[in-house]
Amino acid sequence: MANLEKSLNFLLGRHKEGSFSTHANRSVRLNQAIHTLQSRYKDLKDVSNLKTRHVDYLVQKWLAEELSSGTIKNRMSDLRWLARKINK
């Protein structure tokens, strides 16, 4: 498991807010986003190094995949949750 994935899972384990299904869904969506970022940004080693350019890349990729607006809203909600937890 890569360092980025470890740091995300550590953060998810420390902050178990919401129901079990909310926590599980958030975990799945954030891990998918992290895998997408790892394929593009090899130098991203820790979740606390997440920047606006990374989020912009994810949004552009999701728009290119023609995902529904609800799906993108859910994923952005998870990214905002993550940003709050890393104080960004």
Distance bins in CASP14 RR format, pairs under 12 A and 6 or more apart:
PFRMAT RR
TARGET T0000
AUTHOR 0000-0000-0000
RMODE 2
METHOD distances of the structure
MODEL  1
1 7 0 0 0 0 0 1 0 0 0 0 0
1 8 0 0 0 0 1 0 0 0 0 0 0
1 9 1 0 0 1 0 0 0 0 0 0 0
1 10 0 0 0 0 0 1 0 0 0 0 0
1 31 0 0 0 0 0 1 0 0 0 0 0
1 34 0 0 0 0 0 1 0 0 0 0 0
1 35 0 0 0 0 0 1 0 0 0 0 0
1 38 0 0 0 0 0 1 0 0 0 0 0
2 8 0 0 0 0 1 0 0 0 0 0 0
2 9 0 0 0 0 0 1 0 0 0 0 0
2 31 0 0 0 0 0 1 0 0 0 0 0
2 34 0 0 0 0 1 0 0 0 0 0 0
2 35 0 0 0 0 1 0 0 0 0 0 0
2 37 0 0 0 0 0 1 0 0 0 0 0
2 38 1 0 0 1 0 0 0 0 0 0 0
2 39 0 0 0 0 0 1 0 0 0 0 0
2 41 0 0 0 0 0 1 0 0 0 0 0
2 42 0 0 0 0 1 0 0 0 0 0 0
2 43 0 0 0 0 0 1 0 0 0 0 0
2 44 0 0 0 0 1 0 0 0 0 0 0
2 45 1 0 0 1 0 0 0 0 0 0 0
2 46 0 0 0 0 0 1 0 0 0 0 0
2 47 0 0 0 0 0 1 0 0 0 0 0
3 9 0 0 0 0 0 1 0 0 0 0 0
3 10 0 0 0 0 0 1 0 0 0 0 0
3 34 0 0 0 0 0 1 0 0 0 0 0
3 38 0 0 0 0 0 1 0 0 0 0 0
3 42 0 0 0 0 0 1 0 0 0 0 0
3 43 0 0 0 0 0 1 0 0 0 0 0
3 44 0 0 0 0 1 0 0 0 0 0 0
3 45 1 0 1 0 0 0 0 0 0 0 0
3 46 1 0 0 1 0 0 0 0 0 0 0
3 47 0 0 0 0 1 0 0 0 0 0 0
3 48 0 0 0 0 0 1 0 0 0 0 0
3 49 0 0 0 0 0 1 0 0 0 0 0
4 10 0 0 0 0 0 1 0 0 0 0 0
4 11 0 0 0 0 0 1 0 0 0 0 0
4 30 0 0 0 0 0 1 0 0 0 0 0
4 31 0 0 0 0 0 1 0 0 0 0 0
4 33 0 0 0 0 0 1 0 0 0 0 0
4 34 1 0 1 0 0 0 0 0 0 0 0
4 35 0 0 0 0 1 0 0 0 0 0 0
4 36 0 0 0 0 0 1 0 0 0 0 0
4 37 1 0 0 1 0 0 0 0 0 0 0
4 38 1 0 0 1 0 0 0 0 0 0 0
4 39 0 0 0 0 0 1 0 0 0 0 0
4 40 0 0 0 0 0 1 0 0 0 0 0
4 41 0 0 0 0 1 0 0 0 0 0 0
4 42 0 0 0 0 0 1 0 0 0 0 0
4 43 0 0 0 0 0 1 0 0 0 0 0
4 44 1 0 1 0 0 0 0 0 0 0 0
4 45 1 0 1 0 0 0 0 0 0 0 0
4 46 1 0 0 1 0 0 0 0 0 0 0
4 47 1 0 0 1 0 0 0 0 0 0 0
4 48 0 0 0 0 0 1 0 0 0 0 0
4 49 0 0 0 0 1 0 0 0 0 0 0
4 50 0 0 0 0 1 0 0 0 0 0 0
4 54 0 0 0 0 0 1 0 0 0 0 0
5 11 0 0 0 0 0 1 0 0 0 0 0
5 12 0 0 0 0 0 1 0 0 0 0 0
5 27 0 0 0 0 0 1 0 0 0 0 0
5 30 0 0 0 0 1 0 0 0 0 0 0
5 31 1 0 0 1 0 0 0 0 0 0 0
5 32 0 0 0 0 0 1 0 0 0 0 0
5 33 0 0 0 0 0 1 0 0 0 0 0
5 34 1 0 1 0 0 0 0 0 0 0 0
5 35 1 0 0 1 0 0 0 0 0 0 0
5 37 0 0 0 0 0 1 0 0 0 0 0
5 38 1 0 0 1 0 0 0 0 0 0 0
5 44 0 0 0 0 0 1 0 0 0 0 0
5 45 0 0 0 0 0 1 0 0 0 0 0
5 46 0 0 0 0 0 1 0 0 0 0 0
5 47 0 0 0 0 1 0 0 0 0 0 0
6 12 0 0 0 0 0 1 0 0 0 0 0
6 13 0 0 0 0 0 1 0 0 0 0 0
6 31 0 0 0 0 0 1 0 0 0 0 0
6 34 0 0 0 0 0 1 0 0 0 0 0
6 45 0 0 0 0 1 0 0 0 0 0 0
6 46 0 0 0 0 1 0 0 0 0 0 0
6 47 0 0 0 0 1 0 0 0 0 0 0
7 13 0 0 0 0 0 1 0 0 0 0 0
7 14 0 0 0 0 0 1 0 0 0 0 0
7 30 0 0 0 0 0 1 0 0 0 0 0
7 31 0 0 0 0 0 1 0 0 0 0 0
7 34 0 0 0 0 1 0 0 0 0 0 0
7 38 0 0 0 0 0 1 0 0 0 0 0
7 44 0 0 0 0 0 1 0 0 0 0 0
7 45 0 0 0 0 1 0 0 0 0 0 0
7 46 1 0 1 0 0 0 0 0 0 0 0
7 47 1 0 1 0 0 0 0 0 0 0 0
7 48 1 0 0 1 0 0 0 0 0 0 0
7 49 0 0 0 0 1 0 0 0 0 0 0
7 50 0 0 0 0 1 0 0 0 0 0 0
7 82 0 0 0 0 0 1 0 0 0 0 0
7 85 0 0 0 0 0 1 0 0 0 0 0
7 86 0 0 0 0 1 0 0 0 0 0 0
8 14 0 0 0 0 0 1 0 0 0 0 0
8 15 0 0 0 0 0 1 0 0 0 0 0
8 26 0 0 0 0 0 1 0 0 0 0 0
8 27 0 0 0 0 1 0 0 0 0 0 0
8 28 0 0 0 0 0 1 0 0 0 0 0
8 29 0 0 0 0 0 1 0 0 0 0 0
8 30 1 0 0 1 0 0 0 0 0 0 0
8 31 1 0 0 1 0 0 0 0 0 0 0
8 32 0 0 0 0 0 1 0 0 0 0 0
8 33 0 0 0 0 1 0 0 0 0 0 0
8 34 1 0 1 0 0 0 0 0 0 0 0
8 35 0 0 0 0 0 1 0 0 0 0 0
8 37 0 0 0 0 0 1 0 0 0 0 0
8 38 0 0 0 0 0 1 0 0 0 0 0
8 44 0 0 0 0 0 1 0 0 0 0 0
8 45 0 0 0 0 0 1 0 0 0 0 0
8 46 0 0 0 0 1 0 0 0 0 0 0
8 47 1 0 1 0 0 0 0 0 0 0 0
8 48 0 0 0 0 0 1 0 0 0 0 0
8 49 0 0 0 0 0 1 0 0 0 0 0
8 50 0 0 0 0 1 0 0 0 0 0 0
8 78 0 0 0 0 0 1 0 0 0 0 0
8 79 0 0 0 0 0 1 0 0 0 0 0
8 81 0 0 0 0 0 1 0 0 0 0 0
8 82 1 0 0 1 0 0 0 0 0 0 0
8 85 0 0 0 0 0 1 0 0 0 0 0
8 86 0 0 0 0 0 1 0 0 0 0 0
9 15 0 0 0 0 0 1 0 0 0 0 0
9 23 0 0 0 0 0 1 0 0 0 0 0
9 26 0 0 0 0 0 1 0 0 0 0 0
9 27 1 0 0 1 0 0 0 0 0 0 0
9 28 0 0 0 0 0 1 0 0 0 0 0
9 30 0 0 0 0 1 0 0 0 0 0 0
9 31 1 0 0 1 0 0 0 0 0 0 0
9 34 0 0 0 0 1 0 0 0 0 0 0
9 47 0 0 0 0 1 0 0 0 0 0 0
10 27 0 0 0 0 0 1 0 0 0 0 0
10 46 0 0 0 0 0 1 0 0 0 0 0
10 47 0 0 0 0 1 0 0 0 0 0 0
10 48 0 0 0 0 0 1 0 0 0 0 0
10 85 0 0 0 0 0 1 0 0 0 0 0
10 86 0 0 0 0 0 1 0 0 0 0 0
11 17 0 0 0 0 0 1 0 0 0 0 0
11 23 0 0 0 0 0 1 0 0 0 0 0
11 26 0 0 0 0 0 1 0 0 0 0 0
11 27 0 0 0 0 0 1 0 0 0 0 0
11 30 0 0 0 0 1 0 0 0 0 0 0
11 31 0 0 0 0 0 1 0 0 0 0 0
11 34 0 0 0 0 0 1 0 0 0 0 0
11 46 0 0 0 0 0 1 0 0 0 0 0
11 47 1 0 0 1 0 0 0 0 0 0 0
11 48 0 0 0 0 1 0 0 0 0 0 0
11 50 0 0 0 0 0 1 0 0 0 0 0
11 78 0 0 0 0 0 1 0 0 0 0 0
11 81 0 0 0 0 0 1 0 0 0 0 0
11 82 1 0 0 1 0 0 0 0 0 0 0
11 83 0 0 0 0 0 1 0 0 0 0 0
11 84 0 0 0 0 0 1 0 0 0 0 0
11 85 1 0 1 0 0 0 0 0 0 0 0
11 86 1 0 0 1 0 0 0 0 0 0 0
11 87 0 0 0 0 0 1 0 0 0 0 0
12 22 0 0 0 0 0 1 0 0 0 0 0
12 23 1 0 0 1 0 0 0 0 0 0 0
12 24 0 0 0 0 1 0 0 0 0 0 0
12 25 0 0 0 0 0 1 0 0 0 0 0
12 26 1 0 0 1 0 0 0 0 0 0 0
12 27 1 0 1 0 0 0 0 0 0 0 0
12 28 0 0 0 0 0 1 0 0 0 0 0
12 29 0 0 0 0 0 1 0 0 0 0 0
12 30 1 0 0 1 0 0 0 0 0 0 0
12 31 0 0 0 0 1 0 0 0 0 0 0
12 34 0 0 0 0 0 1 0 0 0 0 0
12 47 0 0 0 0 1 0 0 0 0 0 0
12 78 0 0 0 0 0 1 0 0 0 0 0
12 81 0 0 0 0 1 0 0 0 0 0 0
12 82 0 0 0 0 1 0 0 0 0 0 0
12 85 0 0 0 0 1 0 0 0 0 0 0
12 86 0 0 0 0 0 1 0 0 0 0 0
13 23 0 0 0 0 1 0 0 0 0 0 0
13 24 0 0 0 0 0 1 0 0 0 0 0
13 26 0 0 0 0 0 1 0 0 0 0 0
13 27 0 0 0 0 1 0 0 0 0 0 0
13 30 0 0 0 0 0 1 0 0 0 0 0
13 85 0 0 0 0 0 1 0 0 0 0 0
14 23 0 0 0 0 0 1 0 0 0 0 0
14 47 0 0 0 0 0 1 0 0 0 0 0
14 85 0 0 0 0 1 0 0 0 0 0 0
14 86 0 0 0 0 0 1 0 0 0 0 0
15 22 0 0 0 0 0 1 0 0 0 0 0
15 23 0 0 0 0 1 0 0 0 0 0 0
15 26 0 0 0 0 1 0 0 0 0 0 0
15 27 0 0 0 0 0 1 0 0 0 0 0
15 30 0 0 0 0 0 1 0 0 0 0 0
15 47 0 0 0 0 0 1 0 0 0 0 0
15 81 0 0 0 0 1 0 0 0 0 0 0
15 82 0 0 0 0 1 0 0 0 0 0 0
15 84 0 0 0 0 1 0 0 0 0 0 0
15 85 1 0 1 0 0 0 0 0 0 0 0
15 86 0 0 0 0 0 1 0 0 0 0 0
16 22 0 0 0 0 1 0 0 0 0 0 0
16 23 1 0 1 0 0 0 0 0 0 0 0
16 24 0 0 0 0 0 1 0 0 0 0 0
16 26 0 0 0 0 1 0 0 0 0 0 0
16 27 0 0 0 0 1 0 0 0 0 0 0
16 85 0 0 0 0 0 1 0 0 0 0 0
17 23 1 0 0 1 0 0 0 0 0 0 0
17 26 0 0 0 0 1 0 0 0 0 0 0
17 27 0 0 0 0 0 1 0 0 0 0 0
17 78 0 0 0 0 0 1 0 0 0 0 0
17 81 0 0 0 0 1 0 0 0 0 0 0
17 82 0 0 0 0 0 1 0 0 0 0 0
17 84 0 0 0 0 0 1 0 0 0 0 0
17 85 0 0 0 0 1 0 0 0 0 0 0
18 24 0 0 0 0 0 1 0 0 0 0 0
18 25 0 0 0 0 0 1 0 0 0 0 0
18 26 0 0 0 0 1 0 0 0 0 0 0
18 27 0 0 0 0 0 1 0 0 0 0 0
18 81 0 0 0 0 0 1 0 0 0 0 0
19 25 0 0 0 0 1 0 0 0 0 0 0
19 26 0 0 0 0 0 1 0 0 0 0 0
20 26 0 0 0 0 0 1 0 0 0 0 0
20 27 0 0 0 0 0 1 0 0 0 0 0
21 27 0 0 0 0 0 1 0 0 0 0 0
21 28 0 0 0 0 0 1 0 0 0 0 0
22 28 0 0 0 0 0 1 0 0 0 0 0
22 29 0 0 0 0 0 1 0 0 0 0 0
22 74 0 0 0 0 0 1 0 0 0 0 0
22 77 0 0 0 0 0 1 0 0 0 0 0
22 78 0 0 0 0 1 0 0 0 0 0 0
22 81 0 0 0 0 1 0 0 0 0 0 0
23 29 0 0 0 0 0 1 0 0 0 0 0
23 30 0 0 0 0 0 1 0 0 0 0 0
23 78 0 0 0 0 0 1 0 0 0 0 0
23 81 0 0 0 0 0 1 0 0 0 0 0
24 30 0 0 0 0 0 1 0 0 0 0 0
24 31 0 0 0 0 0 1 0 0 0 0 0
24 78 0 0 0 0 0 1 0 0 0 0 0
25 31 0 0 0 0 0 1 0 0 0 0 0
25 32 0 0 0 0 0 1 0 0 0 0 0
25 71 0 0 0 0 0 1 0 0 0 0 0
25 74 1 0 0 1 0 0 0 0 0 0 0
25 75 0 0 0 0 0 1 0 0 0 0 0
25 77 0 0 0 0 0 1 0 0 0 0 0
25 78 0 0 0 0 1 0 0 0 0 0 0
25 81 0 0 0 0 0 1 0 0 0 0 0
26 32 0 0 0 0 0 1 0 0 0 0 0
26 33 0 0 0 0 0 1 0 0 0 0 0
26 74 0 0 0 0 1 0 0 0 0 0 0
26 75 0 0 0 0 1 0 0 0 0 0 0
26 77 0 0 0 0 1 0 0 0 0 0 0
26 78 1 0 1 0 0 0 0 0 0 0 0
26 79 0 0 0 0 0 1 0 0 0 0 0
26 80 0 0 0 0 0 1 0 0 0 0 0
26 81 1 0 0 1 0 0 0 0 0 0 0
26 82 0 0 0 0 1 0 0 0 0 0 0
26 85 0 0 0 0 0 1 0 0 0 0 0
27 33 0 0 0 0 0 1 0 0 0 0 0
27 34 0 0 0 0 0 1 0 0 0 0 0
27 78 0 0 0 0 1 0 0 0 0 0 0
27 81 0 0 0 0 0 1 0 0 0 0 0
27 82 0 0 0 0 0 1 0 0 0 0 0
28 34 0 0 0 0 0 1 0 0 0 0 0
28 35 0 0 0 0 0 1 0 0 0 0 0
28 74 0 0 0 0 0 1 0 0 0 0 0
28 75 0 0 0 0 0 1 0 0 0 0 0
28 78 0 0 0 0 1 0 0 0 0 0 0
29 35 0 0 0 0 0 1 0 0 0 0 0
29 36 0 0 0 0 0 1 0 0 0 0 0
29 58 0 0 0 0 0 1 0 0 0 0 0
29 62 0 0 0 0 0 1 0 0 0 0 0
29 67 0 0 0 0 0 1 0 0 0 0 0
29 71 0 0 0 0 1 0 0 0 0 0 0
29 72 0 0 0 0 0 1 0 0 0 0 0
29 73 0 0 0 0 0 1 0 0 0 0 0
29 74 1 0 0 1 0 0 0 0 0 0 0
29 75 1 0 1 0 0 0 0 0 0 0 0
29 76 0 0 0 0 1 0 0 0 0 0 0
29 77 0 0 0 0 1 0 0 0 0 0 0
29 78 1 0 1 0 0 0 0 0 0 0 0
29 79 0 0 0 0 1 0 0 0 0 0 0
29 80 0 0 0 0 0 1 0 0 0 0 0
29 81 0 0 0 0 0 1 0 0 0 0 0
29 82 0 0 0 0 0 1 0 0 0 0 0
30 36 0 0 0 0 0 1 0 0 0 0 0
30 37 0 0 0 0 0 1 0 0 0 0 0
30 47 0 0 0 0 1 0 0 0 0 0 0
30 50 0 0 0 0 0 1 0 0 0 0 0
30 58 0 0 0 0 0 1 0 0 0 0 0
30 74 0 0 0 0 0 1 0 0 0 0 0
30 75 0 0 0 0 1 0 0 0 0 0 0
30 76 0 0 0 0 0 1 0 0 0 0 0
30 77 0 0 0 0 0 1 0 0 0 0 0
30 78 1 0 1 0 0 0 0 0 0 0 0
30 79 1 0 0 1 0 0 0 0 0 0 0
30 80 0 0 0 0 0 1 0 0 0 0 0
30 81 0 0 0 0 1 0 0 0 0 0 0
30 82 1 0 0 1 0 0 0 0 0 0 0
30 83 0 0 0 0 0 1 0 0 0 0 0
30 85 0 0 0 0 0 1 0 0 0 0 0
30 86 0 0 0 0 0 1 0 0 0 0 0
31 37 0 0 0 0 0 1 0 0 0 0 0
31 38 0 0 0 0 0 1 0 0 0 0 0
31 47 0 0 0 0 0 1 0 0 0 0 0
31 75 0 0 0 0 0 1 0 0 0 0 0
31 78 0 0 0 0 0 1 0 0 0 0 0
31 82 0 0 0 0 0 1 0 0 0 0 0
32 38 0 0 0 0 0 1 0 0 0 0 0
32 39 0 0 0 0 0 1 0 0 0 0 0
32 58 0 0 0 0 1 0 0 0 0 0 0
32 61 0 0 0 0 0 1 0 0 0 0 0
32 62 0 0 0 0 0 1 0 0 0 0 0
32 65 0 0 0 0 0 1 0 0 0 0 0
32 67 0 0 0 0 0 1 0 0 0 0 0
32 71 0 0 0 0 0 1 0 0 0 0 0
32 74 0 0 0 0 0 1 0 0 0 0 0
32 75 0 0 0 0 1 0 0 0 0 0 0
32 78 0 0 0 0 1 0 0 0 0 0 0
32 79 0 0 0 0 0 1 0 0 0 0 0
33 39 0 0 0 0 0 1 0 0 0 0 0
33 40 0 0 0 0 0 1 0 0 0 0 0
33 41 0 0 0 0 0 1 0 0 0 0 0
33 44 0 0 0 0 0 1 0 0 0 0 0
33 47 0 0 0 0 0 1 0 0 0 0 0
33 50 0 0 0 0 1 0 0 0 0 0 0
33 54 0 0 0 0 1 0 0 0 0 0 0
33 55 0 0 0 0 1 0 0 0 0 0 0
33 57 0 0 0 0 0 1 0 0 0 0 0
33 58 1 0 1 0 0 0 0 0 0 0 0
33 59 0 0 0 0 0 1 0 0 0 0 0
33 61 0 0 0 0 1 0 0 0 0 0 0
33 62 0 0 0 0 1 0 0 0 0 0 0
33 72 0 0 0 0 0 1 0 0 0 0 0
33 74 0 0 0 0 0 1 0 0 0 0 0
33 75 1 0 0 1 0 0 0 0 0 0 0
33 76 0 0 0 0 0 1 0 0 0 0 0
33 77 0 0 0 0 0 1 0 0 0 0 0
33 78 1 0 0 1 0 0 0 0 0 0 0
33 79 1 0 0 1 0 0 0 0 0 0 0
33 81 0 0 0 0 0 1 0 0 0 0 0
33 82 0 0 0 0 1 0 0 0 0 0 0
33 83 0 0 0 0 0 1 0 0 0 0 0
34 40 0 0 0 0 0 1 0 0 0 0 0
34 41 0 0 0 0 0 1 0 0 0 0 0
34 44 0 0 0 0 1 0 0 0 0 0 0
34 45 0 0 0 0 0 1 0 0 0 0 0
34 46 0 0 0 0 0 1 0 0 0 0 0
34 47 1 0 0 1 0 0 0 0 0 0 0
34 49 0 0 0 0 0 1 0 0 0 0 0
34 50 0 0 0 0 1 0 0 0 0 0 0
34 54 0 0 0 0 1 0 0 0 0 0 0
34 58 0 0 0 0 1 0 0 0 0 0 0
34 75 0 0 0 0 0 1 0 0 0 0 0
34 78 0 0 0 0 0 1 0 0 0 0 0
34 79 0 0 0 0 0 1 0 0 0 0 0
34 82 0 0 0 0 1 0 0 0 0 0 0
35 41 0 0 0 0 0 1 0 0 0 0 0
35 44 0 0 0 0 0 1 0 0 0 0 0
35 58 0 0 0 0 0 1 0 0 0 0 0
35 61 0 0 0 0 0 1 0 0 0 0 0
36 44 0 0 0 0 0 1 0 0 0 0 0
36 54 0 0 0 0 1 0 0 0 0 0 0
36 55 0 0 0 0 0 1 0 0 0 0 0
36 57 0 0 0 0 1 0 0 0 0 0 0
36 58 1 0 0 1 0 0 0 0 0 0 0
36 59 0 0 0 0 0 1 0 0 0 0 0
36 60 0 0 0 0 0 1 0 0 0 0 0
36 61 1 0 0 1 0 0 0 0 0 0 0
36 62 0 0 0 0 1 0 0 0 0 0 0
36 64 0 0 0 0 0 1 0 0 0 0 0
36 65 0 0 0 0 0 1 0 0 0 0 0
36 75 0 0 0 0 0 1 0 0 0 0 0
36 79 0 0 0 0 0 1 0 0 0 0 0
37 43 0 0 0 0 0 1 0 0 0 0 0
37 44 1 0 1 0 0 0 0 0 0 0 0
37 45 0 0 0 0 0 1 0 0 0 0 0
37 46 0 0 0 0 0 1 0 0 0 0 0
37 47 0 0 0 0 1 0 0 0 0 0 0
37 49 0 0 0 0 0 1 0 0 0 0 0
37 50 0 0 0 0 1 0 0 0 0 0 0
37 51 0 0 0 0 0 1 0 0 0 0 0
37 53 0 0 0 0 0 1 0 0 0 0 0
37 54 1 0 1 0 0 0 0 0 0 0 0
37 55 0 0 0 0 1 0 0 0 0 0 0
37 56 0 0 0 0 0 1 0 0 0 0 0
37 57 1 0 0 1 0 0 0 0 0 0 0
37 58 1 0 0 1 0 0 0 0 0 0 0
37 61 0 0 0 0 1 0 0 0 0 0 0
37 79 0 0 0 0 0 1 0 0 0 0 0
37 82 0 0 0 0 0 1 0 0 0 0 0
38 44 1 0 0 1 0 0 0 0 0 0 0
38 45 0 0 0 0 1 0 0 0 0 0 0
38 47 0 0 0 0 0 1 0 0 0 0 0
38 54 0 0 0 0 0 1 0 0 0 0 0
38 57 0 0 0 0 0 1 0 0 0 0 0
38 58 0 0 0 0 0 1 0 0 0 0 0
39 57 0 0 0 0 0 1 0 0 0 0 0
39 58 0 0 0 0 0 1 0 0 0 0 0
39 61 0 0 0 0 0 1 0 0 0 0 0
40 53 0 0 0 0 0 1 0 0 0 0 0
40 54 0 0 0 0 1 0 0 0 0 0 0
40 56 0 0 0 0 0 1 0 0 0 0 0
40 57 1 0 0 1 0 0 0 0 0 0 0
40 58 0 0 0 0 1 0 0 0 0 0 0
40 60 0 0 0 0 0 1 0 0 0 0 0
40 61 0 0 0 0 1 0 0 0 0 0 0
41 49 0 0 0 0 1 0 0 0 0 0 0
41 50 0 0 0 0 1 0 0 0 0 0 0
41 51 0 0 0 0 1 0 0 0 0 0 0
41 53 0 0 0 0 1 0 0 0 0 0 0
41 54 1 0 0 1 0 0 0 0 0 0 0
41 55 0 0 0 0 0 1 0 0 0 0 0
41 56 0 0 0 0 0 1 0 0 0 0 0
41 57 1 0 0 1 0 0 0 0 0 0 0
41 58 0 0 0 0 0 1 0 0 0 0 0
43 49 0 0 0 0 1 0 0 0 0 0 0
43 51 0 0 0 0 0 1 0 0 0 0 0
43 53 0 0 0 0 0 1 0 0 0 0 0
43 54 0 0 0 0 0 1 0 0 0 0 0
44 50 1 0 0 1 0 0 0 0 0 0 0
44 51 0 0 0 0 1 0 0 0 0 0 0
44 53 0 0 0 0 0 1 0 0 0 0 0
44 54 1 0 0 1 0 0 0 0 0 0 0
44 55 0 0 0 0 0 1 0 0 0 0 0
44 57 0 0 0 0 0 1 0 0 0 0 0
44 58 0 0 0 0 0 1 0 0 0 0 0
46 54 0 0 0 0 0 1 0 0 0 0 0
46 86 0 0 0 0 1 0 0 0 0 0 0
47 54 0 0 0 0 0 1 0 0 0 0 0
47 79 0 0 0 0 0 1 0 0 0 0 0
47 81 0 0 0 0 0 1 0 0 0 0 0
47 82 1 0 0 1 0 0 0 0 0 0 0
47 83 0 0 0 0 0 1 0 0 0 0 0
47 85 0 0 0 0 1 0 0 0 0 0 0
47 86 1 0 0 1 0 0 0 0 0 0 0
47 87 0 0 0 0 0 1 0 0 0 0 0
47 88 0 0 0 0 0 1 0 0 0 0 0
48 54 0 0 0 0 0 1 0 0 0 0 0
48 82 0 0 0 0 1 0 0 0 0 0 0
48 83 0 0 0 0 0 1 0 0 0 0 0
48 85 0 0 0 0 1 0 0 0 0 0 0
48 86 1 0 1 0 0 0 0 0 0 0 0
48 87 0 0 0 0 1 0 0 0 0 0 0
48 88 0 0 0 0 1 0 0 0 0 0 0
49 86 0 0 0 0 1 0 0 0 0 0 0
49 88 0 0 0 0 1 0 0 0 0 0 0
50 56 0 0 0 0 0 1 0 0 0 0 0
50 57 0 0 0 0 0 1 0 0 0 0 0
50 58 0 0 0 0 0 1 0 0 0 0 0
50 79 0 0 0 0 1 0 0 0 0 0 0
50 80 0 0 0 0 0 1 0 0 0 0 0
50 82 1 0 0 1 0 0 0 0 0 0 0
50 83 1 0 0 1 0 0 0 0 0 0 0
50 84 0 0 0 0 0 1 0 0 0 0 0
50 85 0 0 0 0 0 1 0 0 0 0 0
50 86 1 0 0 1 0 0 0 0 0 0 0
50 87 0 0 0 0 0 1 0 0 0 0 0
50 88 1 0 0 1 0 0 0 0 0 0 0
51 57 0 0 0 0 1 0 0 0 0 0 0
51 58 0 0 0 0 0 1 0 0 0 0 0
51 79 0 0 0 0 0 1 0 0 0 0 0
51 83 0 0 0 0 0 1 0 0 0 0 0
51 86 0 0 0 0 0 1 0 0 0 0 0
51 88 0 0 0 0 1 0 0 0 0 0 0
52 58 0 0 0 0 0 1 0 0 0 0 0
52 59 0 0 0 0 0 1 0 0 0 0 0
52 79 0 0 0 0 0 1 0 0 0 0 0
52 83 0 0 0 0 1 0 0 0 0 0 0
52 88 0 0 0 0 1 0 0 0 0 0 0
53 59 0 0 0 0 0 1 0 0 0 0 0
53 60 0 0 0 0 0 1 0 0 0 0 0
54 60 0 0 0 0 0 1 0 0 0 0 0
54 61 0 0 0 0 0 1 0 0 0 0 0
54 79 0 0 0 0 1 0 0 0 0 0 0
54 82 0 0 0 0 0 1 0 0 0 0 0
54 83 0 0 0 0 0 1 0 0 0 0 0
54 86 0 0 0 0 0 1 0 0 0 0 0
54 88 0 0 0 0 0 1 0 0 0 0 0
55 61 0 0 0 0 0 1 0 0 0 0 0
55 62 0 0 0 0 0 1 0 0 0 0 0
55 72 0 0 0 0 0 1 0 0 0 0 0
55 75 0 0 0 0 0 1 0 0 0 0 0
55 76 0 0 0 0 1 0 0 0 0 0 0
55 78 0 0 0 0 0 1 0 0 0 0 0
55 79 1 0 1 0 0 0 0 0 0 0 0
55 80 0 0 0 0 1 0 0 0 0 0 0
55 82 0 0 0 0 1 0 0 0 0 0 0
55 83 0 0 0 0 1 0 0 0 0 0 0
55 88 0 0 0 0 1 0 0 0 0 0 0
56 62 0 0 0 0 0 1 0 0 0 0 0
56 63 0 0 0 0 0 1 0 0 0 0 0
56 76 0 0 0 0 0 1 0 0 0 0 0
56 79 0 0 0 0 0 1 0 0 0 0 0
57 63 0 0 0 0 0 1 0 0 0 0 0
57 64 0 0 0 0 0 1 0 0 0 0 0
57 79 0 0 0 0 0 1 0 0 0 0 0
58 64 0 0 0 0 0 1 0 0 0 0 0
58 65 0 0 0 0 0 1 0 0 0 0 0
58 67 0 0 0 0 0 1 0 0 0 0 0
58 72 0 0 0 0 1 0 0 0 0 0 0
58 75 1 0 0 1 0 0 0 0 0 0 0
58 76 0 0 0 0 1 0 0 0 0 0 0
58 78 0 0 0 0 0 1 0 0 0 0 0
58 79 1 0 0 1 0 0 0 0 0 0 0
58 82 0 0 0 0 0 1 0 0 0 0 0
59 65 0 0 0 0 0 1 0 0 0 0 0
59 67 0 0 0 0 0 1 0 0 0 0 0
59 69 0 0 0 0 0 1 0 0 0 0 0
59 71 0 0 0 0 0 1 0 0 0 0 0
59 72 1 0 0 1 0 0 0 0 0 0 0
59 73 0 0 0 0 0 1 0 0 0 0 0
59 75 0 0 0 0 1 0 0 0 0 0 0
59 76 1 0 0 1 0 0 0 0 0 0 0
59 79 0 0 0 0 1 0 0 0 0 0 0
60 67 0 0 0 0 0 1 0 0 0 0 0
60 72 0 0 0 0 0 1 0 0 0 0 0
61 67 0 0 0 0 1 0 0 0 0 0 0
61 72 0 0 0 0 0 1 0 0 0 0 0
61 75 0 0 0 0 0 1 0 0 0 0 0
62 68 0 0 0 0 1 0 0 0 0 0 0
62 69 0 0 0 0 0 1 0 0 0 0 0
62 70 0 0 0 0 0 1 0 0 0 0 0
62 71 1 0 0 1 0 0 0 0 0 0 0
62 72 1 0 1 0 0 0 0 0 0 0 0
62 73 0 0 0 0 0 1 0 0 0 0 0
62 74 0 0 0 0 0 1 0 0 0 0 0
62 75 1 0 0 1 0 0 0 0 0 0 0
62 76 0 0 0 0 1 0 0 0 0 0 0
62 79 0 0 0 0 0 1 0 0 0 0 0
63 69 0 0 0 0 1 0 0 0 0 0 0
63 71 0 0 0 0 0 1 0 0 0 0 0
63 72 1 0 0 1 0 0 0 0 0 0 0
63 75 0 0 0 0 0 1 0 0 0 0 0
63 76 0 0 0 0 0 1 0 0 0 0 0
64 72 0 0 0 0 0 1 0 0 0 0 0
65 71 0 0 0 0 1 0 0 0 0 0 0
65 72 0 0 0 0 1 0 0 0 0 0 0
65 75 0 0 0 0 0 1 0 0 0 0 0
66 72 0 0 0 0 0 1 0 0 0 0 0
67 73 0 0 0 0 1 0 0 0 0 0 0
67 74 0 0 0 0 1 0 0 0 0 0 0
67 75 0 0 0 0 1 0 0 0 0 0 0
67 76 0 0 0 0 0 1 0 0 0 0 0
68 74 0 0 0 0 1 0 0 0 0 0 0
68 75 0 0 0 0 0 1 0 0 0 0 0
69 75 0 0 0 0 0 1 0 0 0 0 0
69 76 0 0 0 0 0 1 0 0 0 0 0
70 76 0 0 0 0 1 0 0 0 0 0 0
70 77 0 0 0 0 1 0 0 0 0 0 0
71 77 0 0 0 0 0 1 0 0 0 0 0
71 78 0 0 0 0 0 1 0 0 0 0 0
72 78 0 0 0 0 0 1 0 0 0 0 0
72 79 0 0 0 0 0 1 0 0 0 0 0
73 79 0 0 0 0 0 1 0 0 0 0 0
73 80 0 0 0 0 0 1 0 0 0 0 0
74 80 0 0 0 0 0 1 0 0 0 0 0
74 81 0 0 0 0 0 1 0 0 0 0 0
75 81 0 0 0 0 0 1 0 0 0 0 0
75 82 0 0 0 0 0 1 0 0 0 0 0
76 82 0 0 0 0 0 1 0 0 0 0 0
76 83 0 0 0 0 0 1 0 0 0 0 0
77 83 0 0 0 0 0 1 0 0 0 0 0
77 84 0 0 0 0 0 1 0 0 0 0 0
78 84 0 0 0 0 0 1 0 0 0 0 0
78 85 0 0 0 0 0 1 0 0 0 0 0
79 85 0 0 0 0 0 1 0 0 0 0 0
79 86 0 0 0 0 0 1 0 0 0 0 0
79 88 0 0 0 0 0 1 0 0 0 0 0
80 86 0 0 0 0 0 1 0 0 0 0 0
80 88 0 0 0 0 1 0 0 0 0 0 0
81 88 0 0 0 0 0 1 0 0 0 0 0
82 88 0 0 0 0 1 0 0 0 0 0 0
END
